[in-house]
């Protein structure tokens, strides 16, 4: 997720970005990227930054926070955390500062291509101007919903994890295409373009998905037969259950 954000922001050419990691091997993907410099030193990386992005695994968050806490200017610097289910109260405890300005954000990997759906929740003490600043920054890599921390979990399942569920559907479509006689690469291209087309129709016509479906189906036609097979297989229920699974 952190790499996707860094690469997405680098494409705008607006920012100076420092990416850190534990190993040089991890940093190698950023070696030739314009606007990005790399470092193995978290402490030095946060000095002088306007915004510090904590894009580490949840179980590493406390360790990293305690490491950099002494180098953060809490009066000036904003902290963006991408660590799932680590809320501002916990982060402030790790940092040892109750006044830390924290924004809990949940993007997805499409940020690299400017198409993320990102949830943004600001903690107490973050001003409206600072929220606007962070929102504009995240809008550079996709769309943003400003929300409460309690809403981010649902956002994570719907857009963070959800991108994998959409990919699984595309994969299933492609496999169906192969079974009907298409070559795998051709079937994947058709499935992906079909997904893009569906989104374009809904966005372009400002349609509810049910309205879009009605535009495609005809009485006694092929489309309704396929839709009914999805219903018989419990498609809607399966999608809803997979989204709710991460909230248990």
Residue pairs with C-beta under 8 A, 6 or more apart in sequence:
1 55
1 82
1 107
1 108
1 109
1 111
1 160
2 19
2 53
2 55
2 56
2 82
3 19
3 29
3 30
3 55
3 112
4 107
4 108
4 109
4 110
4 111
4 112
4 116
4 141
5 53
5 55
5 82
5 107
5 111
5 112
5 141
6 17
6 19
6 30
6 33
6 36
7 30
7 33
7 36
7 111
7 112
8 111
8 112
8 113
8 114
8 116
8 140
8 141
8 142
9 15
9 17
9 35
9 137
9 140
9 141
10 17
10 33
10 34
10 35
10 36
11 114
12 140
13 34
13 35
14 140
15 35
16 35
16 37
17 35
17 36
17 37
18 36
18 37
18 38
18 39
18 45
18 49
19 27
19 30
19 36
19 37
19 38
19 39
20 27
20 38
20 39
20 40
20 41
20 42
20 45
21 27
21 38
21 40
22 40
23 40
24 40
27 38
27 39
27 40
30 36
30 38
31 38
39 45
42 64
42 67
42 68
43 67
43 68
43 70
43 71
44 71
46 52
46 68
46 71
46 72
46 77
47 71
49 77
50 76
50 77
50 78
51 77
51 78
51 79
51 80
51 134
51 137
52 68
52 72
52 77
52 78
52 79
52 80
53 79
53 80
53 81
53 82
54 61
54 64
54 65
54 79
54 80
54 81
54 82
54 83
54 91
55 82
55 83
56 64
56 82
56 83
57 83
58 83
58 84
58 85
58 86
61 81
61 83
61 86
61 90
61 91
61 94
62 94
65 91
65 94
65 95
66 94
66 95
66 96
69 94
69 95
69 96
69 97
72 79
72 95
72 97
72 100
74 95
74 97
74 99
74 100
74 101
77 101
78 101
78 102
78 103
78 126
78 130
78 133
78 134
79 91
79 95
79 100
79 101
79 102
79 103
80 102
80 103
80 105
80 134
81 88
81 91
81 102
81 103
81 104
81 105
82 105
82 106
82 107
84 106
84 156
84 160
85 153
86 104
87 104
87 149
88 100
88 102
88 104
88 123
88 124
88 149
91 100
91 102
92 98
92 99
92 100
92 102
92 123
99 125
100 123
100 125
101 123
101 125
101 126
101 130
102 122
102 123
102 126
103 120
103 121
103 122
103 123
103 126
103 131
103 134
104 120
104 121
104 122
104 123
104 149
104 152
105 118
105 119
105 120
105 121
105 134
105 138
106 118
106 119
106 152
106 155
106 156
106 159
106 160
107 116
107 117
107 118
107 138
107 141
107 142
107 160
108 116
108 117
108 118
108 159
108 160
108 162
108 163
109 116
109 163
110 116
110 117
110 142
110 163
111 118
111 141
111 142
112 141
114 140
114 141
114 142
115 141
115 142
116 138
116 141
116 142
116 143
116 159
117 142
117 143
117 145
117 155
117 158
117 159
118 138
118 141
118 142
118 143
118 144
118 145
118 159
119 144
119 145
119 147
119 151
119 152
119 155
119 156
119 159
120 131
120 134
120 135
120 138
120 144
120 145
120 146
120 147
121 146
121 147
121 148
121 149
121 151
121 152
122 130
122 131
122 134
122 146
123 149
131 146
135 144
135 146
138 144
145 155
147 155
153 246
153 247
154 247
156 246
157 243
157 244
157 245
157 246
157 247
158 243
161 243
161 246
162 243
165 239
165 242
165 243
166 195
169 195
170 188
170 191
170 192
170 195
171 191
173 187
173 190
173 191
173 194
174 184
174 187
174 188
174 190
174 191
175 187
176 187
177 186
177 187
177 190
177 191
178 184
178 187
182 190
198 212
201 207
201 212
201 215
202 208
202 209
202 212
205 211
205 212
207 215
213 227
216 223
217 223
217 224
217 227
218 224
230 236
